[in-house]
Amino acid sequence: MGDVVRPSPQAGGAPCSPPGEAVPGEPPVGPGVRPPPVSGSLGPPAGLPQGEEVWRKTAVITYDYLTSLRSVPYGSEEYDFLKSQVHLRSAERLRELCCANRGTFIKVGQHLGALDYLLPEEYTRTLKVLHSQAPQSTRQEIEQVIREDLGKEIKELFMSFEDTPLGAASLAQVHKAVLQDGRTVAVKIQHPKVQAQSSKDILLMEVLLLVVKQIFPDFEFMWLVEEAKKNLPLELDFLNEGRNAEKVAHMLRNFDFLKVPRIYWELSTRRVLLMEFMEGGQVNDRAYMERNGIDVNEISRNLGKLYSEMIFVNGFVHCDPHPGNVLVKKCPASGKAHIILLDHGLYQVLSESFRMDYCRLWQALIKADMKRVQKYSRRLGAGDLYPLFACMLTARSWESVNRGIDRSPVSASEDVEIRSNAAAYLPQITQLLNNVPRQMLLLLKTNDLLRGIESALHTRASASSFLNMSRCCIRAVSTYQRSKSHSLYRRVQISLTEGLSLWQINLYELFLWLKGSRLGNWVIALLSWMHHSTY
């Protein structure tokens, strides 16, 4: 549900427009403002077969890259400037292509737009708009899907049903409704033509990428098609989404700040999902939190706790945490701030061996243990590109990785350096994305989306986030080691080591809290006074 609720404004590019119309300036969107509807069929634009349109755009992009840079010295300032311009033109054409073909194309474009530190900024900035603008099905199409799947008319099922969707996404849209018994619900309805068209779209993308790779041997984006082949059928099955929602709610039940909408199974099918209606502000909306008395740092910490638990401990990861899928709301009764996790269609299940290597790699990164960083990066498929892999995972410079990523926050100059490196090392990055286990791909996307939220909240690279990760890694590795040990003595030893490590982290966290608090400053001043008084 989440990526179709309360779409947020994004920088770069223009929104999708109906074929044949001029592209207007991006309209304001956000809480309380609905995106304008995109009328008409959800299929290819009129007058041009879908495959022909895709090939035409691809040919133009390919020709631009082949001709614009060939007469300019590689590595010169002029080359870098022209390359940036080609990236920008190509990104605009790709965005237009996604908007024209919709459905699967928009979904893939959204995926690319989320890879902030892995792709050139010209692409990510331009494609981000696809999160806030997507086609909408008509009332007649919605009625048809509900009639076919539930066997009843809308008026028979609902006391009221809002015609204008809360939001629309590439695969579905969500409407607010009230059941006959008075319960307010969110109704997620799949666009009627997406299911039939998706397999054709993926096949077309696969052939297209194979052809482009013949022209540009360094163009290694087949991982994108492989991921779409695996994940799209799961995302199109709303019953699978409902099961994921219930599983993660049970898995994270100890976090009382987490809310996951309840699923109403009696009125849910593969194309229709009925959920408890929940609303709030987007997790990247700092102004909303300040207006409602929500502690921004607490939200950032709690979101980090959720994802550390999912990734390192459980190996079951919600992989689409863009701001429209993560809402925050203050409970009037308790005064506590809740995180509402929406859209459970895309999850990554991590194998035990992968999860352990990933835990140990992050432990090495936090401790700046370069030998172990190299060891576990290689085990995860990075090979000799392990320094680049470490930078991709942490979104930090190699200098910061060597120094220790928890030692200092990301500076503005370092952030610029990282983003420019995404363009400079694009062939190596795409090579890595092809070599690492498929499980890593959605984690990289998830990491980038979470960093985007932290950046918007100005909480990025806080010491507490690394402490939470360390706790989860220690717990996960200790649990794994105990499960593999047949010796009671060894299991007790592992538990004692685990307890000591967690106690050290708690002690360090207390030190950081005292250091930053008034009480801590008072204690330090008192100790200083006592020291000087002694002498």
Long-range contacts (C-beta under 8 A, 24 or more apart in sequence): 1-174, 1-186, 1-188, 1-261, 1-273, 1-275, 1-342, 1-343, 2-320, 2-322, 2-324, 2-325, 2-326, 2-327, 2-341, 2-342, 2-343, 3-110, 3-131, 3-167, 3-169, 3-320, 3-322, 3-324, 3-325, 3-342, 3-343, 4-134, 4-165, 4-166, 4-167, 4-168, 4-169, 4-172, 4-173, 4-174, 4-188, 4-324, 4-343, 5-166, 5-167, 5-174, 5-186, 5-279, 5-324, 5-325, 5-327, 5-342, 6-30, 6-31, 6-166, 6-167, 6-279, 6-282, 6-324, 6-327, 7-35, 7-131, 7-132, 7-133, 7-167, 7-324, 8-131, 8-132, 8-282, 8-284, 8-285, 8-323, 8-324, 9-132, 10-128, 10-129, 10-131, 10-132, 11-125, 11-128, 12-124, 12-125, 12-126, 12-127, 12-128, 12-129, 13-91, 13-92, 13-95, 13-125, 13-126, 13-127, 13-128, 13-129, 14-95, 14-129, 15-99, 15-129, 15-132, 15-133, 16-95, 16-98, 16-99, 16-102, 16-106, 16-129, 16-130, 16-133, 16-134, 16-135, 17-99, 19-45, 19-46, 19-100, 20-45, 20-46, 23-96, 26-129, 26-133, 29-132, 30-282, 30-285, 31-281, 31-282, 31-285, 31-288, 34-164, 34-165, 34-166, 34-167, 35-132, 35-133, 35-134, 35-167, 35-168, 37-136, 37-164, 37-168, 38-133, 38-134, 38-135, 38-136, 38-168, 39-136, 39-138, 41-193, 42-102, 42-103, 42-135, 42-137, 42-191, 42-192, 42-193, 42-194, 43-102, 43-193, 43-197, 44-100, 44-101, 45-100, 50-101, 50-200, 50-204, 51-204, 53-97, 53-100, 53-101, 54-97, 54-101, 54-204, 54-208, 55-208, 57-93, 57-94, 57-96, 57-97, 58-208, 58-211, 58-212, 60-93, 61-90, 61-93, 61-94, 62-212, 62-215, 62-216, 64-89, 64-90, 65-90, 65-216, 66-215, 83-423, 84-120, 84-122, 84-423, 87-120, 87-122, 87-123, 87-423, 88-122, 88-126, 90-122, 90-123, 91-122, 91-123, 91-125, 91-126, 91-127, 92-126, 94-123, 94-126, 94-127, 95-126, 95-127, 95-129, 95-130, 98-127, 98-130, 99-130, 99-133, 101-201, 102-134, 102-135, 102-170, 103-170, 103-171, 103-191, 103-193, 103-194, 103-197, 103-198, 103-201, 104-170, 104-194, 104-197, 104-198, 104-201, 104-202, 104-205, 104-228, 104-232, 105-170, 105-201, 106-130, 106-134, 106-135, 106-169, 106-170, 107-170, 107-171, 107-228, 107-232, 107-235, 108-205, 108-224, 108-228, 110-170, 111-224, 111-227, 111-445, 112-224, 114-322, 114-445, 114-448, 114-449, 114-452, 115-444, 115-445, 115-448, 116-395, 116-419, 116-448, 116-451, 116-452, 117-392, 117-395, 117-418, 117-419, 117-422, 117-448, 117-451, 118-392, 118-422, 118-429, 118-433, 118-444, 118-448, 119-422, 119-426, 119-429, 120-422, 120-423, 120-426, 121-419, 121-420, 121-422, 121-423, 122-423, 130-170, 131-322, 131-324, 132-324, 134-168, 134-169, 134-170, 134-173, 135-168, 135-191, 136-165, 136-168, 136-173, 137-168, 137-173, 137-189, 137-191, 137-192, 139-163, 141-191, 141-192, 142-173, 142-175, 142-189, 144-192, 145-189, 145-190, 145-192, 145-271, 145-272, 146-189, 146-272, 149-269, 149-270, 149-271, 149-272, 150-267, 150-269, 150-272, 157-267, 161-187, 167-324, 170-194, 171-235, 171-236, 171-345, 172-238, 176-277, 183-276, 184-277, 185-264, 185-274, 185-275, 185-276, 185-277, 186-261, 186-274, 186-275, 186-276, 186-277, 186-278, 187-272, 187-273, 187-274, 187-275, 188-238, 188-272, 188-273, 188-274, 188-275, 189-271, 189-272, 190-236, 190-238, 190-270, 190-271, 190-272, 194-236, 195-236, 195-271, 198-232, 198-233, 198-236, 202-228, 202-229, 202-232, 218-426, 218-427, 218-430, 218-431, 219-430, 220-427, 220-430, 220-431, 220-433, 220-434, 221-430, 221-433, 222-434, 223-433, 223-434, 223-438, 223-441, 226-438, 227-438, 227-441, 227-442, 230-438, 231-346, 231-442, 234-345, 234-346, 235-345, 235-346, 236-270, 237-270, 238-268, 238-269, 238-270, 238-271, 238-272, 238-273, 238-345, 239-268, 239-269, 239-270, 239-273, 240-345, 241-273, 241-343, 241-344, 241-345, 242-268, 242-273, 242-344, 244-318, 244-344, 244-345, 244-347, 245-275, 245-344, 247-316, 248-310, 248-316, 248-318, 248-341, 248-344, 248-347, 251-310, 251-314, 251-316, 252-306, 252-309, 252-310, 255-302, 255-305, 255-306, 255-309, 256-336, 257-302, 257-336, 257-337, 257-338, 257-339, 258-302, 258-306, 258-338, 258-339, 258-341, 259-338, 259-339, 259-340, 259-341, 260-340, 260-341, 260-344, 261-340, 261-342, 278-327, 278-329, 278-340, 278-342, 279-327, 279-329, 280-327, 280-328, 280-329, 280-338, 280-340, 281-327, 281-328, 281-329, 282-323, 282-324, 282-326, 282-327, 282-328, 283-323, 283-326, 283-327, 283-328, 283-339, 283-453, 283-457, 284-323, 284-452, 284-453, 284-456, 284-457, 285-323, 285-456, 286-456, 286-457, 286-458, 288-328, 289-328, 289-337, 292-329, 292-330, 293-330, 294-328, 294-330, 294-337, 295-337, 296-457, 296-458, 296-459, 297-459, 297-462, 298-337, 299-328, 299-337, 299-339, 299-457, 300-453, 300-454, 300-457, 300-459, 300-462, 300-465, 301-462, 301-464, 301-465, 301-468, 302-337, 302-339, 303-339, 303-450, 303-453, 304-450, 304-464, 304-465, 304-468, 304-469, 305-468, 306-339, 306-341, 307-446, 307-450, 308-468, 308-469, 308-471, 308-472, 309-472, 311-350, 311-355, 311-358, 311-443, 311-472, 312-355, 312-358, 312-359, 312-362, 312-469, 312-472, 312-473, 312-475, 312-476, 313-472, 313-475, 313-476, 313-479, 315-349, 315-350, 315-351, 315-352, 315-355, 316-347, 316-348, 316-349, 316-350, 317-347, 317-348, 317-349, 317-350, 317-442, 317-443, 317-446, 318-344, 318-346, 318-347, 318-446, 319-346, 319-347, 319-348, 319-442, 319-443, 319-445, 319-446, 320-345, 320-346, 320-446, 320-449, 321-446, 321-449, 321-450, 321-453, 322-449, 322-452, 323-452, 323-453, 323-456, 326-453, 346-442, 348-439, 348-442, 348-443, 348-446, 349-439, 350-439, 350-443, 351-439, 352-480, 354-380, 354-437, 354-439, 354-440, 355-476, 356-476, 356-477, 356-480, 358-443, 359-472, 359-473, 359-476, 359-477, 360-473, 360-477, 361-393, 362-393, 362-469, 362-473, 363-470, 363-473, 363-474, 363-477, 365-390, 365-393, 365-394, 365-401, 365-405, 366-404, 366-405, 366-406, 366-466, 366-469, 366-470, 367-404, 368-401, 368-402, 368-403, 368-404, 368-405, 370-402, 373-401, 380-436, 380-437, 380-440, 381-432, 381-435, 381-436, 381-437, 381-440, 382-432, 382-435, 382-436, 383-435, 385-428, 385-431, 385-432, 388-425, 388-428, 388-429, 388-432, 389-432, 389-436, 391-418, 391-421, 392-429, 392-432, 392-444, 393-444, 393-447, 395-447, 395-448, 395-451, 396-461, 405-461, 405-466, 406-461, 406-463, 406-466, 408-461, 409-460, 409-461, 409-462, 410-460, 410-461, 463-512, 464-509, 464-512, 467-505, 467-508, 467-509, 470-505, 471-502, 471-505, 474-498, 474-501, 474-502, 474-505, 475-502
